[in-house]
Amino acid sequence: MEIRLVAIEKPEDVNVILGHAHFIKTVEDLHEALVNAVPGIKFGLAFNEASQERLVRRSGTDQGLVDLAVKNALAVGAGHFFIVALGPGVFPINVLPYLRQVPEVVTFYAATANPIKVIVLEEGSQRGVIGVLDGFTPRGVEDEVHVGARKDLLRRFGYKL
């Protein structure tokens, strides 16, 4: 048995959603959920089939993001793992409620634009995700200035009134 870290390669401004699902139908259902969540969305997704042909299944509305998702799905190599790469101006908060409704989705590991590494356990011809390293460790606790800046940011983005 071997534990390895797989860095998700992506541009700094690309958000990714990493998860686990259970059926080949996942690809089409995730695609439909994403296009229903945000009209005109740019995204790429890849899903590692875990049996039969064991292919990386893919879809999306932007070929560069599809290629990025496929590259990272292959690198992780875990069965039933999926990755969604979101285009500019699309954030996980916009699409996660829709993705949560997809019946094949078992869990989400992360939804982030931060640097991210996937902790993968490998044993023989099997790989599984055992966790993720998302972003960096805290440097302190927010003070009142930080609280005000956080609240202003959320209101500027339209998430709070």
ChimeraX commands (.cxc) that place a marker at each C-alpha (Angstrom):
marker #1 position 0.00,0.00,0.00 radius 0.5
marker #1 position 1.28,3.45,-0.88 radius 0.5
marker #1 position 0.07,6.94,-0.01 radius 0.5
marker #1 position 0.80,9.71,-2.49 radius 0.5
marker #1 position -0.02,13.38,-2.90 radius 0.5
marker #1 position -1.38,14.47,-6.27 radius 0.5
marker #1 position -1.33,18.20,-6.90 radius 0.5
marker #1 position -4.28,19.44,-8.94 radius 0.5
marker #1 position -2.80,21.45,-11.77 radius 0.5
marker #1 position -4.85,24.51,-12.68 radius 0.5
marker #1 position -4.63,28.24,-13.29 radius 0.5
marker #1 position -4.87,30.33,-10.12 radius 0.5
marker #1 position -8.32,31.71,-10.99 radius 0.5
marker #1 position -9.96,28.38,-11.84 radius 0.5
marker #1 position -12.23,26.88,-9.20 radius 0.5
marker #1 position -12.44,23.11,-9.02 radius 0.5
marker #1 position -14.92,20.78,-7.41 radius 0.5
marker #1 position -13.66,17.32,-6.47 radius 0.5
marker #1 position -16.00,14.51,-5.59 radius 0.5
marker #1 position -16.98,10.86,-5.68 radius 0.5
marker #1 position -19.90,9.38,-7.60 radius 0.5
marker #1 position -20.98,5.88,-8.49 radius 0.5
marker #1 position -22.21,5.38,-12.05 radius 0.5
marker #1 position -21.37,6.17,-15.69 radius 0.5
marker #1 position -24.56,8.28,-15.85 radius 0.5
marker #1 position -22.72,10.78,-13.61 radius 0.5
marker #1 position -21.10,12.59,-16.53 radius 0.5
marker #1 position -24.33,13.52,-18.28 radius 0.5
marker #1 position -26.15,14.33,-15.04 radius 0.5
marker #1 position -23.35,16.60,-13.78 radius 0.5
marker #1 position -23.26,18.32,-17.19 radius 0.5
marker #1 position -27.02,18.95,-17.11 radius 0.5
marker #1 position -26.87,20.24,-13.52 radius 0.5
marker #1 position -24.09,22.70,-14.39 radius 0.5
marker #1 position -25.77,24.15,-17.49 radius 0.5
marker #1 position -29.02,24.50,-15.53 radius 0.5
marker #1 position -27.23,26.28,-12.67 radius 0.5
marker #1 position -25.56,29.05,-14.69 radius 0.5
marker #1 position -26.71,29.97,-18.20 radius 0.5
marker #1 position -23.72,30.17,-20.56 radius 0.5
marker #1 position -21.41,28.47,-18.04 radius 0.5
marker #1 position -17.90,27.50,-19.12 radius 0.5
marker #1 position -16.71,24.27,-17.50 radius 0.5
marker #1 position -15.01,20.95,-18.02 radius 0.5
marker #1 position -15.61,17.75,-16.12 radius 0.5
marker #1 position -14.05,14.31,-15.97 radius 0.5
marker #1 position -15.15,11.13,-14.21 radius 0.5
marker #1 position -13.03,8.03,-13.65 radius 0.5
marker #1 position -15.02,4.95,-14.50 radius 0.5
marker #1 position -14.14,2.25,-11.94 radius 0.5
marker #1 position -15.10,-0.96,-13.77 radius 0.5
marker #1 position -15.75,-2.36,-17.26 radius 0.5
marker #1 position -13.71,-0.24,-19.70 radius 0.5
marker #1 position -12.31,1.98,-16.89 radius 0.5
marker #1 position -12.18,5.09,-19.04 radius 0.5
marker #1 position -12.05,8.72,-18.05 radius 0.5
marker #1 position -15.46,9.96,-19.11 radius 0.5
marker #1 position -15.60,13.67,-19.98 radius 0.5
marker #1 position -17.88,16.52,-20.93 radius 0.5
marker #1 position -18.11,20.29,-20.78 radius 0.5
marker #1 position -18.65,23.53,-22.64 radius 0.5
marker #1 position -15.01,24.63,-22.89 radius 0.5
marker #1 position -12.44,22.27,-24.43 radius 0.5
marker #1 position -9.53,23.75,-22.46 radius 0.5
marker #1 position -11.36,23.14,-19.18 radius 0.5
marker #1 position -12.37,19.63,-20.30 radius 0.5
marker #1 position -8.70,18.87,-21.07 radius 0.5
marker #1 position -7.69,20.27,-17.67 radius 0.5
marker #1 position -10.26,18.10,-15.88 radius 0.5
marker #1 position -9.16,14.98,-17.79 radius 0.5
marker #1 position -5.48,15.61,-17.02 radius 0.5
marker #1 position -6.21,15.89,-13.29 radius 0.5
marker #1 position -8.62,12.94,-13.21 radius 0.5
marker #1 position -5.93,10.76,-14.79 radius 0.5
marker #1 position -3.33,12.02,-12.29 radius 0.5
marker #1 position -5.56,11.19,-9.30 radius 0.5
marker #1 position -6.57,7.89,-10.88 radius 0.5
marker #1 position -9.08,6.92,-8.19 radius 0.5
marker #1 position -12.16,5.00,-9.22 radius 0.5
marker #1 position -15.40,6.98,-9.34 radius 0.5
marker #1 position -13.51,10.23,-8.71 radius 0.5
marker #1 position -14.77,13.30,-10.55 radius 0.5
marker #1 position -13.47,16.80,-11.07 radius 0.5
marker #1 position -15.25,19.87,-12.38 radius 0.5
marker #1 position -13.17,22.84,-13.57 radius 0.5
marker #1 position -15.17,26.07,-13.58 radius 0.5
marker #1 position -14.56,28.93,-15.99 radius 0.5
marker #1 position -14.23,32.63,-15.22 radius 0.5
marker #1 position -16.90,34.21,-13.07 radius 0.5
marker #1 position -18.38,30.88,-11.96 radius 0.5
marker #1 position -17.93,29.91,-8.34 radius 0.5
marker #1 position -18.74,26.69,-6.48 radius 0.5
marker #1 position -21.44,28.50,-4.49 radius 0.5
marker #1 position -23.30,29.02,-7.79 radius 0.5
marker #1 position -23.36,25.34,-8.76 radius 0.5
marker #1 position -23.04,23.17,-5.63 radius 0.5
marker #1 position -26.77,23.21,-4.80 radius 0.5
marker #1 position -27.45,21.80,-8.28 radius 0.5
marker #1 position -24.66,19.23,-8.09 radius 0.5
marker #1 position -25.92,18.04,-4.70 radius 0.5
marker #1 position -29.15,17.03,-6.42 radius 0.5
marker #1 position -27.40,14.61,-8.81 radius 0.5
marker #1 position -28.39,11.11,-7.57 radius 0.5
marker #1 position -25.03,9.51,-8.38 radius 0.5
marker #1 position -22.97,11.96,-6.26 radius 0.5
marker #1 position -21.76,10.28,-3.10 radius 0.5
marker #1 position -19.66,13.09,-1.62 radius 0.5
marker #1 position -17.63,16.21,-2.30 radius 0.5
marker #1 position -14.00,16.41,-1.21 radius 0.5
marker #1 position -13.42,20.08,-1.97 radius 0.5
marker #1 position -14.64,23.13,-3.88 radius 0.5
marker #1 position -11.89,25.72,-4.16 radius 0.5
marker #1 position -9.67,28.00,-6.20 radius 0.5
marker #1 position -6.84,27.43,-3.70 radius 0.5
marker #1 position -3.82,25.28,-4.43 radius 0.5
marker #1 position -5.04,21.77,-3.70 radius 0.5
marker #1 position -3.52,18.33,-3.34 radius 0.5
marker #1 position -5.40,15.04,-3.24 radius 0.5
marker #1 position -4.24,12.38,-0.79 radius 0.5
marker #1 position -4.47,9.09,-2.67 radius 0.5
marker #1 position -4.10,5.58,-1.30 radius 0.5
marker #1 position -2.91,3.03,-3.85 radius 0.5
marker #1 position -3.02,-0.73,-3.44 radius 0.5
marker #1 position -2.39,-2.89,-6.47 radius 0.5
marker #1 position -4.65,-1.76,-9.31 radius 0.5
marker #1 position -6.90,0.33,-7.05 radius 0.5
marker #1 position -6.72,3.95,-5.90 radius 0.5
marker #1 position -8.93,5.85,-3.53 radius 0.5
marker #1 position -9.09,9.41,-2.25 radius 0.5
marker #1 position -8.55,9.61,1.49 radius 0.5
marker #1 position -8.56,13.39,1.75 radius 0.5
marker #1 position -7.41,16.71,0.35 radius 0.5
marker #1 position -5.04,19.48,1.32 radius 0.5
marker #1 position -6.90,22.70,0.49 radius 0.5
marker #1 position -5.10,26.02,0.68 radius 0.5
marker #1 position -2.87,26.87,3.63 radius 0.5
marker #1 position -2.92,26.85,7.44 radius 0.5
marker #1 position -4.39,29.86,9.32 radius 0.5
marker #1 position -2.08,32.69,10.38 radius 0.5
marker #1 position -4.30,34.08,13.11 radius 0.5
marker #1 position -7.84,35.03,14.09 radius 0.5
marker #1 position -9.78,37.83,12.40 radius 0.5
marker #1 position -10.16,41.12,14.24 radius 0.5
marker #1 position -12.94,43.68,13.80 radius 0.5
marker #1 position -11.25,45.17,10.70 radius 0.5
marker #1 position -11.19,41.73,9.08 radius 0.5
marker #1 position -14.82,41.11,10.08 radius 0.5
marker #1 position -15.84,44.36,8.39 radius 0.5
marker #1 position -13.85,43.53,5.24 radius 0.5
marker #1 position -15.44,40.04,5.08 radius 0.5
marker #1 position -18.95,41.46,5.42 radius 0.5
marker #1 position -18.25,44.16,2.81 radius 0.5
marker #1 position -16.90,41.59,0.35 radius 0.5
marker #1 position -19.99,39.37,0.68 radius 0.5
marker #1 position -22.28,42.35,0.12 radius 0.5
marker #1 position -20.25,43.59,-2.83 radius 0.5
marker #1 position -20.59,40.15,-4.47 radius 0.5
marker #1 position -24.33,40.18,-3.75 radius 0.5
marker #1 position -24.37,37.19,-1.39 radius 0.5
marker #1 position -25.71,39.21,1.55 radius 0.5
marker #1 position -27.98,42.23,1.79 radius 0.5
marker link #1:1,2 radius 0.2
marker link #1:2,3 radius 0.2
marker link #1:3,4 radius 0.2
marker link #1:4,5 radius 0.2
marker link #1:5,6 radius 0.2
marker link #1:6,7 radius 0.2
marker link #1:7,8 radius 0.2
marker link #1:8,9 radius 0.2
marker link #1:9,10 radius 0.2
marker link #1:10,11 radius 0.2
marker link #1:11,12 radius 0.2
marker link #1:12,13 radius 0.2
marker link #1:13,14 radius 0.2
marker link #1:14,15 radius 0.2
marker link #1:15,16 radius 0.2
marker link #1:16,17 radius 0.2
marker link #1:17,18 radius 0.2
marker link #1:18,19 radius 0.2
marker link #1:19,20 radius 0.2
marker link #1:20,21 radius 0.2
marker link #1:21,22 radius 0.2
marker link #1:22,23 radius 0.2
marker link #1:23,24 radius 0.2
marker link #1:24,25 radius 0.2
marker link #1:25,26 radius 0.2
marker link #1:26,27 radius 0.2
marker link #1:27,28 radius 0.2
marker link #1:28,29 radius 0.2
marker link #1:29,30 radius 0.2
marker link #1:30,31 radius 0.2
marker link #1:31,32 radius 0.2
marker link #1:32,33 radius 0.2
marker link #1:33,34 radius 0.2
marker link #1:34,35 radius 0.2
marker link #1:35,36 radius 0.2
marker link #1:36,37 radius 0.2
marker link #1:37,38 radius 0.2
marker link #1:38,39 radius 0.2
marker link #1:39,40 radius 0.2
marker link #1:40,41 radius 0.2
marker link #1:41,42 radius 0.2
marker link #1:42,43 radius 0.2
marker link #1:43,44 radius 0.2
marker link #1:44,45 radius 0.2
marker link #1:45,46 radius 0.2
marker link #1:46,47 radius 0.2
marker link #1:47,48 radius 0.2
marker link #1:48,49 radius 0.2
marker link #1:49,50 radius 0.2
marker link #1:50,51 radius 0.2
marker link #1:51,52 radius 0.2
marker link #1:52,53 radius 0.2
marker link #1:53,54 radius 0.2
marker link #1:54,55 radius 0.2
marker link #1:55,56 radius 0.2
marker link #1:56,57 radius 0.2
marker link #1:57,58 radius 0.2
marker link #1:58,59 radius 0.2
marker link #1:59,60 radius 0.2
marker link #1:60,61 radius 0.2
marker link #1:61,62 radius 0.2
marker link #1:62,63 radius 0.2
marker link #1:63,64 radius 0.2
marker link #1:64,65 radius 0.2
marker link #1:65,66 radius 0.2
marker link #1:66,67 radius 0.2
marker link #1:67,68 radius 0.2
marker link #1:68,69 radius 0.2
marker link #1:69,70 radius 0.2
marker link #1:70,71 radius 0.2
marker link #1:71,72 radius 0.2
marker link #1:72,73 radius 0.2
marker link #1:73,74 radius 0.2
marker link #1:74,75 radius 0.2
marker link #1:75,76 radius 0.2
marker link #1:76,77 radius 0.2
marker link #1:77,78 radius 0.2
marker link #1:78,79 radius 0.2
marker link #1:79,80 radius 0.2
marker link #1:80,81 radius 0.2
marker link #1:81,82 radius 0.2
marker link #1:82,83 radius 0.2
marker link #1:83,84 radius 0.2
marker link #1:84,85 radius 0.2
marker link #1:85,86 radius 0.2
marker link #1:86,87 radius 0.2
marker link #1:87,88 radius 0.2
marker link #1:88,89 radius 0.2
marker link #1:89,90 radius 0.2
marker link #1:90,91 radius 0.2
marker link #1:91,92 radius 0.2
marker link #1:92,93 radius 0.2
marker link #1:93,94 radius 0.2
marker link #1:94,95 radius 0.2
marker link #1:95,96 radius 0.2
marker link #1:96,97 radius 0.2
marker link #1:97,98 radius 0.2
marker link #1:98,99 radius 0.2
marker link #1:99,100 radius 0.2
marker link #1:100,101 radius 0.2
marker link #1:101,102 radius 0.2
marker link #1:102,103 radius 0.2
marker link #1:103,104 radius 0.2
marker link #1:104,105 radius 0.2
marker link #1:105,106 radius 0.2
marker link #1:106,107 radius 0.2
marker link #1:107,108 radius 0.2
marker link #1:108,109 radius 0.2
marker link #1:109,110 radius 0.2
marker link #1:110,111 radius 0.2
marker link #1:111,112 radius 0.2
marker link #1:112,113 radius 0.2
marker link #1:113,114 radius 0.2
marker link #1:114,115 radius 0.2
marker link #1:115,116 radius 0.2
marker link #1:116,117 radius 0.2
marker link #1:117,118 radius 0.2
marker link #1:118,119 radius 0.2
marker link #1:119,120 radius 0.2
marker link #1:120,121 radius 0.2
marker link #1:121,122 radius 0.2
marker link #1:122,123 radius 0.2
marker link #1:123,124 radius 0.2
marker link #1:124,125 radius 0.2
marker link #1:125,126 radius 0.2
marker link #1:126,127 radius 0.2
marker link #1:127,128 radius 0.2
marker link #1:128,129 radius 0.2
marker link #1:129,130 radius 0.2
marker link #1:130,131 radius 0.2
marker link #1:131,132 radius 0.2
marker link #1:132,133 radius 0.2
marker link #1:133,134 radius 0.2
marker link #1:134,135 radius 0.2
marker link #1:135,136 radius 0.2
marker link #1:136,137 radius 0.2
marker link #1:137,138 radius 0.2
marker link #1:138,139 radius 0.2
marker link #1:139,140 radius 0.2
marker link #1:140,141 radius 0.2
marker link #1:141,142 radius 0.2
marker link #1:142,143 radius 0.2
marker link #1:143,144 radius 0.2
marker link #1:144,145 radius 0.2
marker link #1:145,146 radius 0.2
marker link #1:146,147 radius 0.2
marker link #1:147,148 radius 0.2
marker link #1:148,149 radius 0.2
marker link #1:149,150 radius 0.2
marker link #1:150,151 radius 0.2
marker link #1:151,152 radius 0.2
marker link #1:152,153 radius 0.2
marker link #1:153,154 radius 0.2
marker link #1:154,155 radius 0.2
marker link #1:155,156 radius 0.2
marker link #1:156,157 radius 0.2
marker link #1:157,158 radius 0.2
marker link #1:158,159 radius 0.2
marker link #1:159,160 radius 0.2
marker link #1:160,161 radius 0.2
view
